Amino acid sequence: MIRWLLVVFIALILFSKLRHWLEKFGLGRLPGDFRFRLFGHEFFVPLASTVVLSLIAMAISKLL
C-alpha cells in the first residue's frame, strides 16, 4: 500500500514539473484536472490526464 502511494506521489510531482510541455498536447486542461492556489503557490492535480496517459501506456505495452 505504501509503495503505491509513493508511486502516485512521484507521478504527481512529475506531472507538475512537465505541465507546460504536456499542455502543448492538450493534457492538463481536461475536465478532472484540478488547479488551485494555496498560500501563494499554485498546485496542479492532473487526475484525468493521469488516466489518459496510463491508458496510452497500457496500450503500448499490450502492442509490444
Order of alpha helices (4+ residues) and beta strands (2+ residues): alpha-alpha-beta-beta-alpha
